[in-house]
Amino acid sequence: MAVKQTSTEKKTKVKVSRPGIHAKSGSSKLKTSKNYKKPYAGGGR
């Protein structure tokens, strides 16, 4: 039977710098925006 090994090390999140990018999402709710995405596109709603 295999023995499970447990690790006590915790993975830490690395903060990624994105210069020039202000929003984390690639879409926008504003209809006039170039990144506008319909909320239920292709969902039949």
VEXNUVO-962578 format. One record per atom (N, C-alpha, C, CB): x, y negated, z negated; atom name; residue number from 1. Coordinates in nm, 2 decimals. Glycine has a CB too. Layout:
<tipas>
- px:py:pz:lofi:vonu
- X:Y:Z:CA:NUM
...
</tipas>
This chain:
<tipas>
- px:py:pz:lofi:vonu
- 0.08:0.12:0.00:N:1
- 0.00:0.00:0.00:CA:1
- 0.09:-0.13:0.00:C:1
- -0.10:0.00:-0.12:CB:1
- 0.05:-0.22:0.08:N:2
- 0.13:-0.34:0.09:CA:2
- 0.11:-0.43:-0.03:C:2
- 0.09:-0.42:0.22:CB:2
- 0.22:-0.50:-0.07:N:3
- 0.21:-0.59:-0.19:CA:3
- 0.20:-0.73:-0.14:C:3
- 0.34:-0.57:-0.27:CB:3
- 0.10:-0.80:-0.19:N:4
- 0.08:-0.94:-0.15:CA:4
- 0.18:-1.03:-0.22:C:4
- -0.07:-0.99:-0.18:CB:4
- 0.24:-1.12:-0.15:N:5
- 0.33:-1.22:-0.21:CA:5
- 0.26:-1.35:-0.21:C:5
- 0.46:-1.23:-0.13:CB:5
- 0.26:-1.42:-0.33:N:6
- 0.19:-1.55:-0.34:CA:6
- 0.30:-1.65:-0.35:C:6
- 0.10:-1.55:-0.47:CB:6
- 0.28:-1.76:-0.28:N:7
- 0.37:-1.87:-0.28:CA:7
- 0.32:-1.98:-0.37:C:7
- 0.39:-1.93:-0.14:CB:7
- 0.41:-2.04:-0.45:N:8
- 0.37:-2.15:-0.54:CA:8
- 0.40:-2.29:-0.48:C:8
- 0.45:-2.14:-0.67:CB:8
- 0.45:-2.29:-0.36:N:9
- 0.48:-2.42:-0.29:CA:9
- 0.35:-2.47:-0.23:C:9
- 0.58:-2.40:-0.18:CB:9
- 0.33:-2.60:-0.24:N:10
- 0.22:-2.67:-0.18:CA:10
- 0.26:-2.74:-0.06:C:10
- 0.15:-2.77:-0.29:CB:10
- 0.18:-2.73:0.04:N:11
- 0.21:-2.81:0.17:CA:11
- 0.15:-2.95:0.15:C:11
- 0.14:-2.74:0.29:CB:11
- 0.24:-3.05:0.18:N:12
- 0.20:-3.19:0.17:CA:12
- 0.17:-3.24:0.31:C:12
- 0.31:-3.27:0.10:CB:12
- 0.06:-3.33:0.32:N:13
- 0.03:-3.39:0.44:CA:13
- 0.13:-3.50:0.48:C:13
- -0.12:-3.44:0.44:CB:13
- 0.17:-3.50:0.60:N:14
- 0.26:-3.60:0.65:CA:14
- 0.18:-3.71:0.72:C:14
- 0.36:-3.54:0.75:CB:14
- 0.20:-3.83:0.67:N:15
- 0.13:-3.95:0.73:CA:15
- 0.19:-3.98:0.86:C:15
- 0.14:-4.07:0.63:CB:15
- 0.11:-3.98:0.97:N:16
- 0.16:-4.00:1.10:CA:16
- 0.13:-4.15:1.14:C:16
- 0.09:-3.91:1.21:CB:16
- 0.23:-4.22:1.18:N:17
- 0.21:-4.36:1.22:CA:17
- 0.17:-4.36:1.37:C:17
- 0.34:-4.44:1.20:CB:17
- 0.07:-4.44:1.40:N:18
- 0.02:-4.45:1.54:CA:18
- 0.02:-4.60:1.57:C:18
- -0.12:-4.39:1.56:CB:18
- 0.13:-4.66:1.60:N:19
- 0.14:-4.80:1.63:CA:19
- 0.05:-4.84:1.75:C:19
- 0.28:-4.84:1.65:CB:19
- -0.03:-4.95:1.74:N:20
- -0.11:-4.99:1.85:CA:20
- -0.25:-4.93:1.85:C:20
- -0.04:-4.97:1.98:CB:20
- -0.27:-4.82:1.77:N:21
- -0.40:-4.75:1.77:CA:21
- -0.46:-4.79:1.64:C:21
- -0.38:-4.60:1.79:CB:21
- -0.58:-4.84:1.64:N:22
- -0.65:-4.89:1.52:CA:22
- -0.75:-4.79:1.46:C:22
- -0.71:-5.02:1.54:CB:22
- -0.81:-4.71:1.55:N:23
- -0.91:-4.62:1.50:CA:23
- -0.86:-4.47:1.52:C:23
- -1.04:-4.64:1.58:CB:23
- -0.90:-4.39:1.43:N:24
- -0.85:-4.25:1.44:CA:24
- -0.94:-4.17:1.54:C:24
- -0.86:-4.18:1.30:CB:24
- -1.06:-4.21:1.55:N:25
- -1.15:-4.14:1.65:CA:25
- -1.13:-4.19:1.79:C:25
- -1.30:-4.16:1.61:CB:25
- -1.15:-4.11:1.89:N:26
- -1.12:-4.15:2.02:CA:26
- -1.25:-4.20:2.09:C:26
- -1.07:-4.03:2.10:CB:26
- -1.36:-4.22:2.02:N:27
- -1.48:-4.26:2.07:CA:27
- -1.54:-4.38:2.00:C:27
- -1.59:-4.15:2.07:CB:27
- -1.64:-4.44:2.06:N:28
- -1.70:-4.56:2.00:CA:28
- -1.85:-4.55:2.01:C:28
- -1.65:-4.69:2.07:CB:28
- -1.92:-4.62:1.91:N:29
- -2.06:-4.62:1.91:CA:29
- -2.12:-4.74:1.99:C:29
- -2.12:-4.62:1.77:CB:29
- -2.03:-4.84:2.01:N:30
- -2.06:-4.96:2.08:CA:30
- -2.08:-4.93:2.23:C:30
- -1.96:-5.07:2.06:CB:30
- -2.20:-4.96:2.29:N:31
- -2.23:-4.92:2.42:CA:31
- -2.14:-4.99:2.53:C:31
- -2.37:-4.95:2.45:CB:31
- -2.10:-5.11:2.49:N:32
- -2.01:-5.19:2.59:CA:32
- -1.87:-5.15:2.58:C:32
- -2.03:-5.34:2.56:CB:32
- -1.83:-5.06:2.49:N:33
- -1.69:-5.02:2.48:CA:33
- -1.65:-4.92:2.58:C:33
- -1.67:-4.96:2.34:CB:33
- -1.52:-4.92:2.62:N:34
- -1.48:-4.83:2.72:CA:34
- -1.47:-4.69:2.67:C:34
- -1.34:-4.87:2.78:CB:34
- -1.47:-4.68:2.53:N:35
- -1.46:-4.55:2.47:CA:35
- -1.60:-4.50:2.42:C:35
- -1.36:-4.55:2.35:CB:35
- -1.71:-4.55:2.47:N:36
- -1.84:-4.52:2.43:CA:36
- -1.88:-4.38:2.46:C:36
- -1.94:-4.61:2.50:CB:36
- -1.93:-4.31:2.36:N:37
- -1.97:-4.17:2.38:CA:37
- -2.12:-4.16:2.33:C:37
- -1.88:-4.07:2.30:CB:37
- -2.21:-4.11:2.41:N:38
- -2.34:-4.09:2.36:CA:38
- -2.34:-3.99:2.25:C:38
- -2.44:-4.04:2.48:CB:38
- -2.42:-4.02:2.14:N:39
- -2.42:-3.93:2.03:CA:39
- -2.47:-3.79:2.05:C:39
- -2.51:-3.99:1.92:CB:39
- -2.56:-3.77:2.14:N:40
- -2.61:-3.63:2.17:CA:40
- -2.60:-3.60:2.32:C:40
- -2.75:-3.62:2.12:CB:40
- -2.48:-3.64:2.38:N:41
- -2.47:-3.61:2.52:CA:41
- -2.47:-3.46:2.55:C:41
- -2.33:-3.67:2.57:CB:41
- -2.55:-3.42:2.64:N:42
- -2.56:-3.28:2.68:CA:42
- -2.63:-3.19:2.58:C:42
- -2.42:-3.23:2.71:CB:42
- -2.69:-3.25:2.48:N:43
- -2.76:-3.18:2.38:CA:43
- -2.91:-3.16:2.40:C:43
- -2.74:-3.24:2.25:CB:43
- -2.96:-3.22:2.51:N:44
- -3.10:-3.21:2.53:CA:44
- -3.19:-3.29:2.44:C:44
- -3.14:-3.07:2.53:CB:44
- -3.14:-3.39:2.38:N:45
- -3.21:-3.48:2.29:CA:45
- -3.24:-3.61:2.36:C:45
- -3.14:-3.50:2.16:CB:45
</tipas>
